[in-house]
Structure formats: C-alpha cells, structure tokens
Amino acid sequence: MNRHIFFDLAERLFRELHGNEVLFCNLDGEDSDFVRLNTNRIRQAGNVFSRGLSLDLTDGRRQAQGVCDLSGDLQSDLARARQLLEGLRERIPHVPDDPYLHYSTKAAESDRCIGEGILDSAQAVADLTRTAEDLDLVGIWASGEIVEGLASSLGHRHWHASNSHNLDFSCYLGTDKAVKANVSGLTWEPEILQEKLMVVRRDLDVMARPACTIDPGRYRAYLAPAAVAEIADMLAWSGFGLKDHRTSQTPLLRLIRAERFFDERITLHEDHARGLVPRFTTEGFDKPEGVTLISKGHYQDCLVDHRSSKEYGVPVNAAAEYPESLAMDPGDISTSNILEDIGTGLFIGNLWYLNYADRNDCRVTGMTRFATFWVESGKPVAPVNPMRFDDSLYHLLGDRLDGITRERELIVSPETYGRRSTASALLPGLLVTEINLAL
C-alpha cells in the first residue's frame, strides 16, 4: 500500500462520518528482511510484510480506538475499515469523557523519506559471511522499509518512510568469551563492516588470554558507545517526560532542582530531524527539529506528549515522553588514542542488567559484559571477569567525567516487538576518572 492508496481509503471513510465526528487514520507498516546467523552461517531467513490501520474516532470529549490489518487491495481493505469504524461508532456512547483528550486541529501535510532505497539484503549478508569467514559469528540481520502515514478528517496528510539496516551480533571464542558489536545505518557500506570486524578480531585476541579478576574499588575506565547506550536507556526511563517531572518521579529530580549537575560537556538532544521516526505524532501534531534535554550539564526541556500537553498546558514536542532519536554532543578526544588515554584501568565494551540502585541519587547498578579489558600503560593486558558496578550518573556524567570522544556511533534499536523499532541513538564514548565496582 502506497501513500496514494492510503489517503484514498481514508478519504472514503471521512465521507461516512456523522455529525461532529472526527476521525484520525494512522497507517503502520513494514517490509523487512530478517536473517539469523550462527557460526557465521545463515540458519534462518525470512521476510515480514505487514500493513495495519488504526482508527481514532472522536465525538465531543469521547474517543474510541481500534486496529485492523490491511491487504493492499483497496476494496477489501475499505470493507474492513468500514466495519471497524461502525464498531467504534457503536462503542463510543458507552465511553466516558476523556479530560485529557487532545489532538491537532491544524491541517498540515508532509512527505519524508529517510535512507536511500531498498537495501539488497542478500548482498549485504553475503558481504558479512565472506568478511567474517574465520569467525564464530552469531547474530540477527534486519533491514527494509518502515512506513507510517496519517490522514484525518481535519485535513492532516502525512507520510513517512525510512529504510535502514541493523546487524546485532557477537563473535565467540568459546564458553562465555565473546565480543559483541553492532552495525547500523541508512546505507550499506561494506568498508564500515570491515572496520568493525577488524576491531572485533583485535578484541578477540585479548579475550583469548587468561581472564583476570580485579578487586572491588574505583578504577579509571572508558565506556564504549554501546555501554553509554545502556546508561542512556536508564536516563530515558522516566528521566525526560513532563509527567514524570511534574509528579517528581524522574530520577533527575536533583538535577532539575539545581542540587546536582552533570559536566558542562554533557549536552543531550532529542534529534527529530536526524532520527528514523516521523516528524508528526499520531494525533496530528508537528514535532520540532529537536528538543534540548540537557544543555551543558543543566536540565533544559522535557518531552511532552499530547496528554501531558493537555494536562499541563505545555505545547506538544514529542510523540512519547521518552527519547526515540537521542543524540549526545561529541567531545574532543579520539577513539584511536583511547587506550593511551586510559593509561591503567578498564576498557568497558558493554554493560548489561542495568537498574536503579537509588533513583533519588540517579545511582545505577549493572554488570560489565563482553569485551571488558584490563589496561596497563596504554596496553590491553587481559579480559576482566564480569564485575558489578554501582555508581551515580552524577559522578559518571559529572565530576568524574574526563573526556568524550569526537567519534559517535549510530545505534539502532534491535527490538522487534510488534514491528522493527525505529528508535536510535547517536552516542560517543566516555572516559571517566573513576567507576565504582561493587563486587
């Protein structure tokens, strides 16, 4: 189903509205290739093609919502949509008034495409298996087009399509020794894969050495972008939403109250202009190009969805009150010299099992994961057995932050709940003077 068929279907539904009814039609679809790899061989390959239609029918202060699948045939899809619309119309008299019902009444149009056309998945996976021929590679390849459309009886006509790929993989030596990596982007560039695998091979050489166990304590450390992404996910958990701020549920409460600060080099944006997500919400609101969440270590703005906008009288600036296109400003240190910058300490490639140990102090705990090394005099010595860290982000992003890399990595979410996720983050690595390892 292309944009013209979708808008035609929606227009026919609008002609059947009664009285003061308002109808929003949202299309959500994908055409995705998935390939599962094990020991660098294709074990399972398939394609998912889906189109779903969501109808939001409003009459006064009441709203009813429903979804149906679409086939691409206009007549059969119109019959399904009409049946769904009639069901919503029957339901709406029994729905109570919604005090926070809020949608855009301003007609608007947009047509946006991200990426450079449909990727040849077969060629990309062939590049991968050939380049990683000597590696025990396990992972998931996902690529293809994701489309989102919006049409309303109030005059909204929006279309958004994105083409991206995401390779989430690990390379194993045996037992639990592995190096995890990710290759994401909008265009397939084999040279980037080659560079990534070169780093993986270098790290595997270190992982092959006997592992060491270090004592609990504070150590100088470098957090690679994948590890920073896990920390960013914790901040996203109730950290930036207006509702969480007004109800004092955010773990950044002390930052908002100016009791604690991050380092002045820390600036975080919700970068709608860069991201894979649409520049419009399902309620018809336009998103700004970006929202600065933290500016030079100080809290600046919240993410505001349509319901919080209605409740608190603040303009909508996001589809949800958590980041979907997060970006952290780069710094001035180079990843090529990062081992020398560490000197003696830890290179942390990944973190996992993160949770809050003390939300009021923004204190996070979790485990080091694959590709965590002990470094001495700028040289990797040995892999470090898994350790638990427990530290406040006011330290790691604040008074113990030593440097931020110039280079940033685009990390596209590998989640496929319901459909391929369009969430992404553009993040640097972080060098800290100390990270607290609890055990």
N, C-alpha and C positions, 0 to 999 in steps of 0.2 A: 504494500500500500504506500503510494507516494503522497506528497502533500496535497496535490490537487484532488485526489480521491477522498482523502480525509476531510478536507474543507467542504467538498461537495456533500459528503454524508452528513456532516454537522449542519450544513445549511438546510438540508431537508428536514432534519429534526427541529430546527428552530421554527420552521413554518407550522409545526404542530403544537406549539406551546399555547397554553391557555392563560387568559387574564394577565396577571402580574408575574407570571413565572419567569425565572431567569435560569438559563442552562449554560454550564461550562462543560465542554467536552475535552478530555485530555487523552492523547494517544501515547502509548508507551510500547516501544518495540525494539527488537534486536535481530541481527543476522550474524551469529557468532560461530566461529570455528573453535573447537576445543581439542587439544591433543595431550594425552597423558603419556609421560615418558618414564622409563625405568631402565637402569643400566644403559642409558643413552640409546634406547631403542623405543620405537613407538609401540605402545601397548594398547592404546585405545584412542580412536579419533572419531569425531562426530561434529554435527552442525545443529545449532538451535536457531530456528526461525519462529518468531512469535510477534503478534500484534495484539495489544489489549486496549480496550476503550473504557475510560472511566467517565461516568456521568455524574455531575453535581447539580441537582435540581433544587432551586431555592424559590420559596413563595413567602414573602414577608420576612419574618425572622426565623423561619423554619427551613431546614435543609435535609435532603435525603441523598445518599450516595450509593452507587453500585458500579460493578465492573462486568464486562463480558469480553470474550475472546473474539477476534476478527479473523476472517479467512482471506481477505483481499478481494473477494467478489462483492461488488457494491450492493447488489440486490439482497443477497443472503445476509450480509453484514447490516444492512438497513433494517431488515426484519428483526434481527437480534437486538439492535439498538432500540427500535420502537417498542419491543416487548419489555426491555429493561426500563425505558422511560415510563411506560404505563405502570410498571410495578412501583417505581419511585413515586409516581403521582398518587397511587393508592395508599402508599405508606405515609406520605408527608402530613396528612391531617392528624396522625397519631404521634407525631414527633413534637416534643416540647420546644418552645422558643430557645434559641441559642443566643445568649447575651454577648458572645464574642464572635459571632458570625461577621466575616469581613472579607470583601472581595473588591477588586478594582472595577470601577465604573467608567474608566477612561479607555476608550478604544485605542488599540495600538497594533502595529504589525512588525514582524521581524522574520528574517530568513538567514540562518547562520549554519555554516558547515565547518567543522574542525577536522583537520587531517587532510591527507592527500589521496583520497580514493580508497577503494577496497584493496587490502593487502593480499598478496599471494602467499597464503599460509603454508602451502606445500613447499614452496621455495625457501621460505624462512626456516621451517623446521628442518629441511634438508641442509641448509647452511649450518644450523645448530648441531645436528648429529655429526656432520663432517668435521666441524671445528672442534667439537668435544669428543672426538673419536676415542681418545685414550682415557676418558674419564667415566666414572660410575655416576652418571647424572640422573637425578630423579626430579621430576617437576611437572608443572602444568603450563601449557601454552594456551592463551586465549586471545582472540583478535576478531575484528569485524566492526560492523556499523551498529550504532545505537541511535535510535530516533525518538524524539519527543515532540509532540505537537499540541497546540492549544487553540481552540476556537470557542467563542462564547456568543450568546445572543446579544451581547452588548457591543460587539464589534472587534473583539480580540482575534487576531490571526497570527499565530507564532509557529515557527518551525525551526527545529534544532537537530542537527545530525553530527555525530562525532565518529571518527574512525581512529582506533588506537589498537595497540597490542600490549600484552603483558606476559612476560616469561618469569615465573616464580619457581626457582629451582635450588637444589642443593647437590653438591658433589661429595661423595663419601669415600673414606679410606677403609672403613670397617667399624663395626660396633657403633659407638656414638660419635665417632670422629668425622666431622663434615664441615664444609664451608657453604654457607647459604648466600645466595645472591639474587638479584632481580634486574631484569632488563625491560624497561617500559618506554613507550614513545608514541609518536604520531606517524612516523615513517620508519620503515625497517632499514637499518644501517648496519650491514654485517661487520664493519670495522669496529663499531661500538661493542658488539658481541665479542669480537676477538680480544679487545682490550679488557673486557670484563673477565673473560676466561683466562687471560694471562695473569691477572691479579689472583684469580681463584687458584691457579696452579702454584703461584708463589706462596699463597697461604697454606695450601695443602702440604707443601714441602715442610713448613714449620709444624703443621699439625701431625706430621709423621714422627716427630721427635717425642720422646717420653714426656708425658704431661707432668706439670708440677702443681703443687697445692701451696697457696700462699696463706699467711696468717690473716685473720680479720684485722682491719685497720683502714687507714686512709691512704690512698695511692693516687699519684698523678695518672691521668688517663685521657685517652682520646676516644670519643664516641662517634663512630661512623654514622653516615646519614640514616642507615637502616635502624640503628639504635636510637637516633634522635627521633625517628618517626614513631617509635613506641612511646617515647616521652610526650610527643605532640598529641598522640591519641589520648593519653591521660589528661592533658590540658583540655582537650576537646570534650571530655566527659564532664559536662555541666560547667565548664570553665568560662564560656563566652556568651551564653544565652541571656537575653534580657530578663526572662522569667526567673532564671536561677540567681541573677544578681538582685532583683527586687525582693526575692524571698530569702536572700542570704544563704543560698545553697551552694554557691560557687566555691571551689577550693581556692580561688584567687581573691577571697574577701579581704585579706590583709593588704594585697596589692591595690585593690580599689580604694581602701581607706587610707592609702599612703602610709601604712605602717611598715611595709616591706617593699623592696623594689628588685627588679631584675637589672642586670648590667645594661648600661646605656647602649651597648651594641646590639641588644636584642630588640628587633622590630618584627612583628608578625602581621601579615595581611591575610584577609580572605580575598583571593585574587580571582574574581568572577571573570575578568577579561581573559585570563590565561587558561582557566580550567576547562574540563570536558563537560561540565554541567551547563544547562541552559541559562540564559540571561533573563529569564522570566520565571515566575512562580506559577503553580497550578491555579492560583486564584487570580492571575492576570496582572500581577504587579511586576514592574520592571526592576531588575537589580542594578545597583550602581556598578561601575567598573571594578571597584574594590572597596573593602572596609578595613581600615587600620585598627587592629585589635589591641596591639601593644606597640607603642612608639617610644623608642629609646629607653626601654626599661619601665615605662609607665603605662598603666592601663588607659586606653583611649575610648574605644567604642565597643558596643555589644552587637551581636547578631540578633535581628528582630524579625520573627515570622509574623504571619497575618493575624494570629490570635493574640500574641503579646502586643502587637501594634494597636489592636482594638482596646485591649485591657488597659494599656498604659499611655495611650495617645502618642506613640512614637512611630515615625514612618517605617514601613517595611523596607528591609535591605537584604533579606535572605529568604530562601525557601524553607530553611530549617535553622534551629538555633545551635548548630554545631558546624564546624568548618567542613566544606566539601572541596575546596580548592586552596588549601593553606600554602603559604609561602613565607619563608624566613629570609630576611635580608642576608646577603653574603658578607664575609669578613675580609681579612687581608692576609691570612696565612695560606700556604699552598699544601695540597694533599701530597705532592711529590716529596715534600720535606717533613712529613708528619712524624716519621719515626725519630728523626733527629730532634724535632720539637718536643717529643715525649721525653727523650733522654732515657730516664729509667722510670718505668711504670707500666701501664696497661694499654693495650690496643683492644678496644671492645667493638667487635663487628656487629653483634646483635644482642638484643635484650628480649626477654620473654616473661610471661606470667606476671605482668605488672599489675599493681593495685595500690590504692592509697593506704598508707600506714597511719597517717594523721591528716585528714582533709583540711583542717583548720590551719595547719602549717605547710600545706601543699607538699607533704612528705610522702614519697613514693618508695615502694619496695618492689623488687623483682629479681630475676636471675640473669646472670651472664649466659650467653649461648655460644653457638658455633663461632669459630674464628676469634676467640679471645686469647691474646698472647701476652706473655711477659716480655718486656723490652728492657734491655740494658745497654747504656751508652749508644742509643740510637739503632740497636740491632735486635731483631726478634730472637729470643732465646728458646722459648718453649711454649706450647699451649698451656693454658691455665684451666684446671678442673673447674666445673661450674661453681660459682660463688653467688651468694645473695647480697645485693646492695640495699641500703636503706638510707635515703638522703632526701633533704628538702630541695625542691626545684628553685627555691630562693637562693640556695647555695650553687647548684649546678648551672643555673642560668643567671646567677647573680654574683656574689662576692668571690666565688671560686672559678668563675669563667676566665680562661686565659687567652683563648683565641677562637675565631670562627673561620672556616675555610672559604676561600674565594669560589671554589667549585661547589656547585649544588647538584643534587641528584633528583630527577623526577621519579617519584614512586607512585605508581597507580595501584589502587586497592585491588587485591586479588579476589575479593569477596564476590560470590555469585548467588547470594540469597535472593530468589525471585528472578534475578537477571544479573548480568555483569554490572558491577559497580562502576560509576563514573567519578568517584571520589579520587582525588590525587593530592600529593604534597610535593613541593619543591623545597628541598632542605639541604643545608650544608652539614659538615661535620663540626663537632665541638671539642675543643681541648680544655680540660679543667685541671686546676692545680691539685684538687683532691676529690675523690669519690669515696664514700664510706662503705666498706664491705663489712657486713654484719657477721656473716658466717659462711 
